[in-house]
Amino acid sequence: MESIIKPNYSIFFGNIGYVKLLELINKNNYDKILILSDSNTLKYCLPILKDQLFSSDSKSNSDIKNKIFSYTVNSGEQTKNLNELKKICEFLISKGFKRNSLIINLGGGMVSDLGGFVSSIYMRGIDFVNIPTSLLGMVDASIGGKTGIDLNDLKNIIGSFEFAKIIIIDLNFLSTLPIRQINSGFAEMIKHSLIDSKKHWNKISSLNFSKDVDIGLIYNSIMTKIKIIENDPKESSSRKFLNFGHTIGHAIESFLLNSDREILHGEAILIGIILESYLSQKLLNFDTQLTLNIKNYILKFSKRIDFSEEDIKHVIEFLKYDKKNTSDEPLFVLLNEIGKPSYDNKVSNEEIIEAFKFYAV
């Protein structure tokens, strides 16, 4: 697959990515390198990374090995917090990391969000590399320069825009994932197809299993995101399109966070896509049959969750913290039709309740 080279970052596919990473390390002569992983990627992915980087015993490789430190956090969204941020920064200080240091984020969206944010603020900014190990990380979280942590169950409420120097897409890591994690990443691919084009949606919706995604579909998803962020890197206008399914999705995720009903990011987004497709039909005359098709297709990959009237009230309360808001009134990305999204749509609480009813049946 052809590499994607941009002024602020480069995306490499497969083994060439590790070659480019070694070139970056040698070119910049980083004094220290941190590999940030979580408890899962430490076990399943770090050995793959080390095998790829140090397949030979050259002097250059030996020098790099001596610069490497490892830091592992617990897996799961609850780790993306101020306390963990503080502990990582204290570790960097204790090991003598300076401005000419590098952080390699080896993990899914949580690791790239957390590690990217650490990199963006430590010593006022040091270089970082993302090696996403989840499908969600490959098509979304590791790309686009968004970093951040959660606070008081509010998703990514503290963060910054900072691009990784290099992003390495290695499909070998997908074999380490359970199907639930694959489905979570597939949610973002569904979203990308709906905001991109009918052709893209038809390709995605022709898959019977999320595990059937291939490098071509992943590449299409990445390019959809890149095209949008190039036009609006700081999310002042069209980058908001990438939030389709996320306004309610994030509120659902936040509401269920740290409870016995906690769900993955992509699982929340799948629900959000159904709800916001219904709102598109209700407010922008999005095609009724397509709305049903989207719902039925998504329910192949996600178990329907029951929301009581009280639950829905709490979800609506979380909506006022959405980062797209200019006031306490939530603003939604909706679809006029597939490939023609619209941002800053106002939606009433009653219409949101209607959307939940549509999801429930």
C-alpha angles and dihedrals in degrees: 000000000000116000119244111227118189132168094253101034146359130224118208128187123217128333096349087069092066091047089053091047091055089047090052092049093049094044094052096035093216112207094216136010127204121200106203114199139157126235092270099045090045088063103035107024110029092069089053091050093049092047090052095046100041105034089130131048097230120152089245090058092048090052091050093048089057091056096052125106126177129216123181128196129190114271120250139064093275088073092066095090144116093260093056090044089055093048093051092049090049089051091051091050093048091052094048100249111176135185091280092063132108134221119204111200108209109184148051130305095299093056095046091047093049097038093044091052092048089051092049094055107028108103084351089296139342130189122272139185126208121216103178114205098184130066089240090055093047098053101031129356099053094047130070105037100266115140130170155127135234127250126197091347092308110132117240092336090149116049152109143225111253129145125225113238091228134010117199118202108199114170091198088082092062090070088067093060131095116232091254090064091047090053090050091057092042088062090069091048090054089050093049091051094050095051093041113050146314089252091056092046092049091054093049096043091051090069115099094194130034090221088067092075112125136196091268094058091044089051091050090052093049092048091050090056094043093052090054099045092047089062094046115014097171098044100247094137133340096022085073086075087078088066093070106133091010103090094068091022093061091045090053091046092050093046092053096039115121092008131109086257096056114147136192121268094250092047089057091047092053089058090045092053091054093048095045092046087057091049088050089055092046098046107022102029093248109180112282096214092049089052089056092044091053092049094047092046094050092049087063087069103033136052112235112249123213116234119191122211088258091051091053091051089055092047090052089050090056090054092076090068094058110129094227091064121110089191135002088291112098119234120210138206107225136174126249084184136328107302093017110086125173127207136207095037116162117224128188124230089244091057090049090052089051090053091054089052089053090051092049098060 
